[in-house]
Amino acid sequence: MESTAAEAVPLRTIGRHWTRIGVTGFGGPPTHIALLRRLVVDERHWIDQREFEDALAACNLLPGPASTQLAIFLARRIGGPRGAVVGGLGFIVPAVVLIVALSALFFGETPPTWVRGAGAGAGAAVAAVAVRAGLDLARPSLDRTPSRGRWLAYAVLGAAAGALVGRYLVLVLLACGLLELWGAGRMIDRTRVHSWLPLWAPAVVAGAGGLGAVAWVAFKVGALSYGGGFVIIPLMQSDAVHTYHWMTSGQFLNAVALGQVTPGPVVATVAAVGYAAHRVEGAALAAAVAFAPSFAFVLLGGGQFERIRTSARARAFLAGAGPAAIGAILGAAIPLAAALRETWQFGVLAAAAIALVIARRGIVVTLLGAGIVGVVIALAGGPVPR
């Protein structure tokens, strides 16, 4: 058994274990959380089960990718601030590098026929993945809520925003959170409410397009998303496809599929969008901006995680923003399905929906299977969207 004292675990050890999880962590946040628990609680005994659960609860109350923040926090707990940086980068960088490499293949000038087929097949299943992700989040969230009526109202608002006005989804998430905060009788004074407004300052820069727009989209993904990694899809889709025209609807489906079949944090998908916008420079900027808030939350506020976990204000805000985010994930399935172009893709979508929602098959396996179907159709001369 190794020491449980903070800052007692060598940085090399943290880097090795956290990178291993980043490389082998297929399956999204549930897998990451399970691997981290097995490492720090069951195998190495660096922290106890209660502290792990408290850290997870606190991360779930913060915006941004909870499993990434948990990985950074646990590395900070056993290795101090330097451990947080080493562990966080070990967890994140492999996914970003792999996403960028695959983006160069999928979003090149003339991708091979089999690549186009793989993207069309896997992309066809993405709407079903969104439904599965939303339902998986909805069940426990609905069971915990004291008011199912308000929960459903927030979820409907989020679904409408995710389906119709994805570019402004963050406004809806914040509004639902603040409305629940006000309804719970815990609304803070005007000065503090106005402190939300500086979060929108980057939008002024984004209006000009270019790298500023990439940074703004990535900032929304990393700092203003609630409800799990999949909420990044409606946050990115409208901007990437319709506002800035960095990619087609089909290419966006490919980007989402790449983020699901690769290991590590799902938020690394933003690197694919950045690559489509400004190649490697855009991908690096998008990844850096998207993950910077997670490091900031933990490095600057990690010592306050117990207060966050027990904060009535934080819980009330998430009680509004969380259901809205879940609704947005479900609502995003509509434009994702509408982006399909070929008849055979709708057949793949139907099969994926049965596999994921009814048969409860794994997401990665389902997407790989859909990609193989696309490769076979493409190589057989079938129609593949460009």
Buried (B, 14 or more C-beta within 10 A) or exposed (E): EEEBEBBEBEBEBBBEBBBBBBBEBBBBBEBBBBBBBEBBBEEBEBBEEEBBEBBBBBBBBBBBBBBBBBBBBBBBBBBBBEBBBBBBBBBBBBBBBBBBEBBBEBBEEEBEEBBBBBBBBBBBBBBBBBBBBBBBBBEEBBEEBEEEEBBBBBBBBBBBBBBBBBBEBBEBBBBBBBBBBBBBEBBEEEEEEEEEEEBBEBBEBBEEBEBBBBBBBBBBBBBBBBBBBBBBBBBBBBBBBEBBEBBBBBBBBBBBBBBBBBBBBBBBBBBBBBBBBBBEEBBBBBBBBBBBBBBBBBBEBBEEBEEBBEBEBBBBBBBBBBBBBBBBBBBBBBBBBEBBBBEBBBEBBEBBBEBBBEEEBBBBBBBBBBBBBBBBBBEEEBEBBE
